[in-house]
Amino acid sequence: MTEHYGRQDLAAEILAALERAGKDLSRLRPDDLASIDEFHIRGREATAELGRALRLDTSTRVLDVGSGLGGPSRHLADLYRCRVVGLDLTEEYCRTATVLADRVGLGGIVEYLQGSALDIPLPDASFDRVYTQHVAMNISDKRRFYAEVARVLKPGGLFGLYDLLEGPGGPVHFPVPWARDPATSFLAAPDELRDLLSGSGFEIVGWRDTSAEGRAWFQQLRERIERDGPPTLGFHLLLGSEFREMARNQVRNLEEQRILPTEVICRKP
């Protein structure tokens, strides 16, 4: 998967795009990066909802599994002043996230580690909250994944996930932002996810299918691009020339219920 997501010198490319967009690089804020570092349907809006559901505050220690460029972790750390560790398989993403955190003045409360979600390099029961967004679709061994999340979460802690599930509309149209073909795409059906989470010892306390909100978000995005043109800073910097086709397929998959964006909140007893 590092081949799918990896790019070289990404931090420099993002900072150059920000400068072209008229941003003052000496006064960057997390919101200046929102168009590229929230790599999931509904972007910052979905992250904010997940943060509220997890009941974050200054006392919580949080793990972001599959942290990408660090957008959600920086937003939540900035909003709640909680300490966040981001874990990602792609080393370049971790380097870039660290650079961007320093640029927005959050280097003291967020940090990024390169590592696998199937073998999290952190101690047992070391976090009050764990969350993941649009990550499990690339993980085939979900049982081990959720077992690792349960291991690093403290008793009584909350696990929030916002992922794409398999919908009733049929097979996914590829390529999509998370996979160029079915070989690296592993969507779980809703009933399968319930069983996986319960089998890992979690109690499910919240479940929301956000497909309708996702469709509305894409419609608003389409209208904004038609009005203002494509943004200088966007996901094309990460995915290159294939991004347009990936984006079209993402919308089609959502509209045809081939994917179901879903937020789930769990508690570890």
Buried (B, 14 or more C-beta within 10 A) or exposed (E): EEEBBBBEEBBEBBBBBBEEEEBEEEEBBBEBBBBBBBBBBBBBBBBBBBBEBBEBEEEBBBBBBBBBBBBBBBBBBBBBBBBBBBBBBBEBBBBBBBBBBBBBBBEEBBBBBBBBBBEBEBEEEBBBBBBBBBBBBBBEEBEBBBBBBBBBBBEEBBBBBBBBBBBEBEEBBBBBBBBBEEEBBBBBEBEEBBEBBEEBBBEBEEBBBBBEBBBEBBEEBEEEEEEEEEBBBBBBBBBEEEBEBBBEBBBBBBBBEBBBBBBBBBBBE
